[in-house]
């Protein structure tokens, strides 16, 4: 079994537009990597290829040593995906949503019962299990949506804006859960438009711009190497690194374009 995620020389074009131009990226067990980049940088394409939603023109992806395009079912055993757009079934209860996605991942009855209890506790959903998903608040649905991706205890997680639409308390709890998953050995690709979350999670950073990884390091390493602010009154920080590497300010409230929810001609 290999590293949770290895990407080698990945390329993809849409006609005359190059979305990815030879991307290399490796993520180890227990590592959280914040994938940052402006719209059009190639984030959607990169993550869609990892999730086997889109075929690359060239290059390789390995999830625990498995090619997700050659062996999609085998790769999915190791992969959990939580797109930005919540994918719960509104007329089903929270419990039945978890049961359905757990059964799709191949869990038997005993494992289903155990994992439903575990993820419900982790995401503070235990008291909501018998309520229809459509009666939950947007933050509760977001927590359910993320919990569904964890039913089969994947070793690689693709999380797109997991704290979108949740309140401050729920956000803090979700951050604790994500950090705990990494501490337990999961590799996590974390897409966010809030730089504070990157620092709170002690995540490393991969900045993607114009189809290439232009920076890859810890937050401290990036600030030390590239963080000199262009504005004298502002000290070096992650936002100044982003500005230096992409030539554009970080859009804190920008539209991530649902990097894990679409394939095809999406290129954000």
Buried (B, 14 or more C-beta within 10 A) or exposed (E): EEBBBBBBEBBBBEEEEBBBBBBEBBBEBBBBBBBBBBBBBBBBBBBBBBBBBBEBEEBEBBBBEBBBBEEBEBBBBBBBBBBBEBBBBEEBBBBBBBBBBBBEBEBEEEBBBEBBBBBBEBBBBBEBBEBBBEEBEEBBBBBBBBBBBBBBBBBBBBBBBBBBBBEEEBBEBBBEBBBEBBEEEBBBBBBBBBBEBBBBBEBBBBBBBBBBBBBBBEBEBBBEEBBEBEEEEEEBBBBBBBBBBBEEEBEEEEEBBBBBBBBEEBBB
